[in-house]
């Protein structure tokens, strides 16, 4: 089956939760407005914001692999977001909508998305693509997705930025693998493959 046939089959699949795709889309729209107001549109490339867009598209189009990938990405970012809040980062309504609201939407709709292929690999692809996009299109001072400098909270653990980047990618991929396995075990598919 070709990629286009798979995509068309996914989009034609019946689903009861398509309308929930409007929630992560609303969170992303709110974030975009806040970033635009603060002249910080580069922040839209944070993995969590990209995951919101992926979750919205995955839900609205009934694309199960995209939906599951986005859910794992948002869940991956939530503990990091909480850690950032504990060290003094500002909390905004759109960040709560992303890290709590979209995470809940993803978990609630997880079982409906029939598993087609492992999504942790797509999480790794998303990590790499957002890192590259961030390096190309954002100012270094913003350090979106820690794509330019080691995060100050762990700077003492890393002697070089390349080592830090590779470690982030490996740990991110491992965490995505574990999250996906945990969700599959906790929330098994309703319908077989």
N, C-alpha and C positions, 0 to 999 in steps of 0.2 A: 504494500500500500504506500502510495507516495505521501510526501509531507502535506501537500495540498488536500489530498483525500482525507488524511487524518484530521487536519484542521477543520475541514468542512463537516466531518462527522462529529467532531467535538462541539462545534458551534450549533449543530442541529440537535444535539442531545437535550432531552427534556430536563428541566431543573426547576426546583421550586424556590431557589435562592438567588436568582439573577438580580432581583431588585436590591439585594444587599450590597451589590457592587457599587451602588451609589454612595454608600457610607465611606469606604476608603477614598473614593473619588472626591467626596466633600472634604475629607481631612486633608487631602493633597491640595485641593483648591484653596482651602483656608491657609495652609502652609505657604502656597505660592503668593497669596495676597500679603501675608505677613512678611515674607522675604522681599517682595517687591517694595512694600512700604519702607522697609529698613535698608533698601538698596543692597540686598544680599541674596540675589537670585541663584548664586552658585550653590547655595545650600540645598536646592532642589535635587542635587546629585548625591546627597546622602543615601546610602543603601536603603534606609528605612522609607524614605520618600519614594524612591524608585520601586520598592516593594509595594507601596500603596497603589501606585499606578498598575503594577503587575496584578495585584489582587483584584482591583476594579475590573481590569480587562478580563482576567480569568473568570470572574463571577458572571459578568454581563454576557460574555461569549460562551460560557460553559466550557472553558478550556481547563480540564482538570490538572494537567501537569503545571501550567502556569499558576493556577490557584494554589496548589500545594507548595510550589517553590516559593511563592510570595509569603505564604503562611510561615514557612520555616524561617525565611529571612527576617520577618517582623519579630518572631519569637526569639531568634538569635540576638537581635538588636535590643530587645527589651531590658535584659539585665545590664547591658552596657549603658543604656539610657539611665537606668536607676542609679548606677554607679556615678555617672556624670552629675546627676542631681545631688548626690551625697557630697560631692567635692565642690559644689557651688555653682553649677550651671543653672541658668534660669529655666523655669518650667513654663511652657506655654500651653494654651488650650489645644493647639493643633498637635503638639508633641504627645499630649495625653490621648488625643483621638487616634493618633498613629499607634502608639505603643501599648495602649490598653484596648481601645475600640477596634482597631483593625486586627489586632491579635485575637480578640474574642470572635470577631466575624470569621476569621480564618479557621479557628478551632471549631466553631459551630458548624461550618460548612465542610469541614474536612472529610467526614464520612460519605458525603454525597458525591465527592469527586473520586470517581473510580480510578484507582492507581494504574497508570499505564507504564511508566518507567520510573526508576529512582529519581527523585527531584534534588537530592543533595548535590549531584553533579551539576545541575543547572544553577544551584546556589553558588557553587565555585565559579562557574562561568560568569554569573552576575557580579560576584566580588571582583573578578579580574576586569570585566568591562567597565564597571563603575570606577575602579581605581584608574584605569587608563583614561577614561573620559574626564575624571577629576584632574588628572595630571595635565591634560590638554587644555581644558576650558575653564579652570578656576585659578584664582590668584593663590600663590603659595602661602600667603599670610592667613588665609581662611582655614587651611589644613583640613579641608573636607575629606572625609573617609581616611583621615591620617595618611594622606597620599604624598605629603611633602616632608613631614618631620615626625619623629617618634613622639607619641603622646607623653606629655610631661609626667603623668602619673606612673609611667613605667620606664622612664628615661634611664634610670640607674641600672636597669636590667639588660640594656642593649648597647653594644659598642658601636654598631653601625646601623644606618637606616635600611640597607638591603636585607640584613639579617632580620630586622624587625618586620619588614614587609613580607618576607617569606614565612616567618613565624606566624604572622597574622593570617596569611592565606591558608597555611596548614591547619592552624587551630580553628579557623573559621570553617574549613571544609569538614574537619573532624566533628565540630559541634553541629553542623548541618546534618551530617550523617547520623549522629546520635539523636538529634531532635526528630528527624524523620522516622527512625526506627522506634523511638518512644511513642510518637503519635500513631504509627501503624499498629503498635501493640495495644495502646490504650484505646484508640478509636478505630477499630478494624473497618474495612470497607463494607458497605451494605450489600454491594453486588460483587460477584467474583470477577477476576480479570477476563 
